[in-house]
Amino acid sequence: MTCDNCGKKGARIRRVTRTMGRGKTTFLIENVPLVTCPSCGESYYTAETLKEIERIRLHWRQLTVEKPFPLATFGGAA
């Protein structure tokens, strides 16, 4: 894959989890495709991915399922 930032080949798609919302409206989106380039170090979402994230954000109550998960808070030095 060619990087949209530097134009070099070698960019790869990683699947990440993205947190959306705040407080009681916080939810996770799993398996979001993120393009990463080893040549320039940039990571970015494609326009198609951003449109889908926005669609999910607008309709999250209909699209999410509740799952309990462990949560840790980072307590180290900043």
C-alpha positions in Angstrom: 0.0 0.0 0.0 1.3 3.5 -0.8 1.3 6.1 2.0 -0.9 9.1 1.3 1.5 11.3 3.3 5.0 10.5 1.9 4.1 8.5 -1.3 6.3 5.5 -0.4 5.2 1.9 -0.5 5.0 -0.2 2.6 2.1 1.4 4.5 0.1 -1.2 6.4 -3.4 -1.3 7.9 -3.5 -2.0 11.6 -6.8 -2.7 13.5 -7.2 -0.5 16.6 -9.9 0.2 19.2 -11.1 3.8 19.4 -12.9 5.4 22.4 -15.7 7.8 21.7 -17.9 9.9 23.9 -17.5 11.0 27.5 -18.8 9.9 30.9 -21.9 7.8 30.6 -22.0 8.1 26.9 -18.5 6.5 26.4 -18.3 3.6 24.1 -15.6 1.7 22.1 -15.3 1.0 18.4 -13.2 -2.2 17.8 -11.3 -3.2 14.7 -11.0 0.3 13.2 -8.6 0.3 10.3 -5.7 2.7 10.8 -3.1 3.1 8.0 0.5 3.3 9.4 3.6 4.0 7.4 7.1 2.8 8.6 8.8 5.2 6.2 7.5 8.5 7.6 6.0 7.3 10.8 2.5 8.7 10.1 -0.7 7.0 11.1 -4.1 8.1 9.6 -7.6 7.1 8.9 -8.9 7.0 5.4 -11.9 9.2 4.4 -14.1 6.1 4.2 -13.1 5.0 7.7 -13.8 8.5 9.1 -17.3 8.5 7.5 -18.0 5.1 9.1 -16.7 6.3 12.5 -19.1 9.3 12.2 -22.0 7.1 11.3 -21.3 4.9 14.3 -21.0 8.0 16.6 -24.4 9.3 15.4 -26.2 6.0 15.9 -24.1 4.5 18.7 -27.2 3.6 20.9 -28.6 1.3 18.2 -25.2 -0.1 17.2 -23.6 -0.9 20.5 -23.9 -3.9 22.9 -23.0 -3.7 26.5 -20.1 -5.9 27.6 -18.3 -5.8 31.0 -14.6 -5.3 30.7 -11.8 -4.7 33.1 -10.6 -1.1 33.4 -7.2 0.1 34.7 -6.2 3.7 35.3 -2.7 4.8 34.5 -1.0 6.1 37.6 2.6 6.6 36.5 4.5 9.8 36.0 3.4 12.0 33.2 
